[in-house]
Amino acid sequence: MAEILRAAPHRRFVGAAITCIVAALYAGGADASTFTLSCKNQLREYTLSFDDRSQTLTWRSGGVQTDYLVHQVRNDPDRLQITGVTHDHGPSFLATFRPERQIAYSYPNKSQQTDACR
């Protein structure tokens, strides 16, 4: 800090600007949220976590973890829904965190599977 004070005026300005940017980034983190669903189907129980800052949906079960590819997020006071695909050429999904709590998987040319969540 003492070096910044002894530095030329433009260096002090740059140092102050960097400090302000870092403070703003940390302040912005207060608005970020992670939403979680605990779901179950006929094969296993699993957890889905959505981080609204990074826009990622993560699936976890039995020590295995994978990130789903998110295509669209609808996040308003009444509804939080995320759509995308589980992996390349995999089933698409519609994860609903509110008002109901569920995830529906749609398989190409096949049926749809809906897992109940809490």
C-alpha positions as a Markdown table, in Angstrom:
| # | Residue | x | y | z |
|---|---|---|---|---|
| 1 | Met | 0.0 | 0.0 | 0.0 |
| 2 | Ala | 2.9 | 2.4 | 0.8 |
| 3 | Glu | 4.3 | 1.8 | -2.7 |
| 4 | Ile | 1.0 | 2.9 | -4.2 |
| 5 | Leu | 1.1 | 6.1 | -2.2 |
| 6 | Arg | 4.6 | 6.9 | -3.3 |
| 7 | Ala | 3.9 | 6.0 | -6.9 |
| 8 | Ala | 3.2 | 8.4 | -9.7 |
| 9 | Pro | -0.4 | 9.8 | -9.8 |
| 10 | His | -1.5 | 7.6 | -12.7 |
| 11 | Arg | -0.3 | 4.5 | -10.8 |
| 12 | Arg | -2.3 | 5.5 | -7.7 |
| 13 | Phe | -5.3 | 5.9 | -9.9 |
| 14 | Val | -4.8 | 2.4 | -11.4 |
| 15 | Gly | -4.4 | 1.0 | -7.9 |
| 16 | Ala | -7.6 | 2.7 | -6.7 |
| 17 | Ala | -9.5 | 1.5 | -9.8 |
| 18 | Ile | -8.4 | -2.1 | -9.2 |
| 19 | Thr | -9.5 | -1.9 | -5.6 |
| 20 | Cys | -12.9 | -0.6 | -6.7 |
| 21 | Ile | -13.4 | -3.3 | -9.3 |
| 22 | Val | -12.5 | -6.1 | -6.8 |
| 23 | Ala | -14.9 | -4.6 | -4.2 |
| 24 | Ala | -17.7 | -4.4 | -6.8 |
| 25 | Leu | -17.1 | -8.1 | -7.8 |
| 26 | Tyr | -17.4 | -9.2 | -4.2 |
| 27 | Ala | -20.5 | -7.1 | -3.6 |
| 28 | Gly | -22.1 | -8.6 | -6.7 |
| 29 | Gly | -21.7 | -12.1 | -5.1 |
| 30 | Ala | -24.4 | -11.3 | -2.5 |
| 31 | Asp | -27.1 | -11.7 | -5.2 |
| 32 | Ala | -25.9 | -15.1 | -6.4 |
| 33 | Ser | -27.8 | -18.2 | -5.2 |
| 34 | Thr | -27.6 | -22.0 | -5.4 |
| 35 | Phe | -30.8 | -24.0 | -5.7 |
| 36 | Thr | -30.9 | -27.7 | -4.9 |
| 37 | Leu | -33.3 | -30.6 | -5.6 |
| 38 | Ser | -33.1 | -34.0 | -4.1 |
| 39 | Cys | -34.7 | -36.4 | -6.6 |
| 40 | Lys | -35.4 | -40.1 | -6.9 |
| 41 | Asn | -36.3 | -42.5 | -9.8 |
| 42 | Gln | -36.5 | -46.2 | -10.0 |
| 43 | Leu | -32.7 | -46.6 | -10.2 |
| 44 | Arg | -31.3 | -44.1 | -7.7 |
| 45 | Glu | -31.5 | -41.0 | -5.6 |
| 46 | Tyr | -29.6 | -38.0 | -6.8 |
| 47 | Thr | -29.1 | -34.3 | -6.2 |
| 48 | Leu | -29.4 | -31.5 | -8.7 |
| 49 | Ser | -27.8 | -28.1 | -7.9 |
| 50 | Phe | -28.2 | -24.9 | -10.0 |
| 51 | Asp | -25.8 | -22.0 | -9.5 |
| 52 | Asp | -27.5 | -18.9 | -11.0 |
| 53 | Arg | -24.2 | -17.0 | -11.2 |
| 54 | Ser | -22.4 | -19.6 | -13.4 |
| 55 | Gln | -25.6 | -20.9 | -15.0 |
| 56 | Thr | -24.6 | -24.5 | -14.4 |
| 57 | Leu | -26.8 | -27.5 | -13.4 |
| 58 | Thr | -24.8 | -30.2 | -11.6 |
| 59 | Trp | -26.0 | -33.8 | -11.1 |
| 60 | Arg | -24.6 | -35.8 | -8.2 |
| 61 | Ser | -25.1 | -39.4 | -7.1 |
| 62 | Gly | -22.9 | -41.9 | -5.2 |
| 63 | Gly | -19.7 | -39.8 | -5.6 |
| 64 | Val | -20.3 | -39.3 | -9.3 |
| 65 | Gln | -20.8 | -35.7 | -10.6 |
| 66 | Thr | -21.6 | -34.3 | -14.0 |
| 67 | Asp | -22.6 | -30.8 | -15.3 |
| 68 | Tyr | -25.6 | -30.7 | -17.6 |
| 69 | Leu | -25.6 | -28.4 | -20.6 |
| 70 | Val | -27.9 | -25.5 | -19.8 |
| 71 | His | -29.7 | -23.9 | -22.8 |
| 72 | Gln | -32.2 | -21.6 | -21.1 |
| 73 | Val | -33.1 | -20.3 | -17.6 |
| 74 | Arg | -36.4 | -18.8 | -16.6 |
| 75 | Asn | -36.0 | -17.2 | -13.2 |
| 76 | Asp | -38.7 | -14.9 | -12.0 |
| 77 | Pro | -40.6 | -14.6 | -8.7 |
| 78 | Asp | -43.1 | -17.3 | -9.6 |
| 79 | Arg | -41.0 | -19.8 | -11.5 |
| 80 | Leu | -37.4 | -21.2 | -11.7 |
| 81 | Gln | -37.0 | -23.5 | -14.7 |
| 82 | Ile | -33.8 | -24.7 | -16.4 |
| 83 | Thr | -33.8 | -26.5 | -19.8 |
| 84 | Gly | -30.9 | -28.2 | -21.6 |
| 85 | Val | -29.4 | -31.6 | -22.3 |
| 86 | Thr | -27.7 | -34.0 | -20.0 |
| 87 | His | -24.8 | -34.5 | -22.4 |
| 88 | Asp | -24.1 | -34.5 | -26.1 |
| 89 | His | -26.8 | -36.5 | -27.8 |
| 90 | Gly | -28.4 | -37.3 | -24.4 |
| 91 | Pro | -31.9 | -36.7 | -23.3 |
| 92 | Ser | -33.1 | -33.1 | -22.9 |
| 93 | Phe | -34.4 | -32.0 | -19.5 |
| 94 | Leu | -36.7 | -29.5 | -17.9 |
| 95 | Ala | -35.8 | -28.9 | -14.2 |
| 96 | Thr | -38.4 | -27.0 | -12.2 |
| 97 | Phe | -37.3 | -25.6 | -8.8 |
| 98 | Arg | -40.4 | -23.6 | -8.2 |
| 99 | Pro | -43.4 | -23.6 | -7.9 |
| 100 | Glu | -43.3 | -27.5 | -8.1 |
| 101 | Arg | -40.0 | -29.4 | -7.6 |
| 102 | Gln | -39.3 | -32.0 | -10.4 |
| 103 | Ile | -37.2 | -32.8 | -13.4 |
| 104 | Ala | -38.5 | -34.2 | -16.6 |
| 105 | Tyr | -36.2 | -36.0 | -19.1 |
| 106 | Ser | -37.2 | -36.3 | -22.8 |
| 107 | Tyr | -35.5 | -39.0 | -24.8 |
| 108 | Pro | -35.4 | -38.6 | -28.6 |
| 109 | Asn | -38.1 | -40.7 | -30.3 |
| 110 | Lys | -39.0 | -42.2 | -26.9 |
| 111 | Ser | -41.1 | -41.4 | -23.9 |
| 112 | Gln | -40.6 | -38.8 | -21.2 |
| 113 | Gln | -39.6 | -39.6 | -17.6 |
| 114 | Thr | -40.5 | -37.3 | -14.7 |
| 115 | Asp | -38.7 | -37.7 | -11.4 |
| 116 | Ala | -40.2 | -36.4 | -8.2 |
| 117 | Cys | -38.0 | -34.1 | -6.1 |
| 118 | Arg | -38.1 | -32.4 | -2.8 |
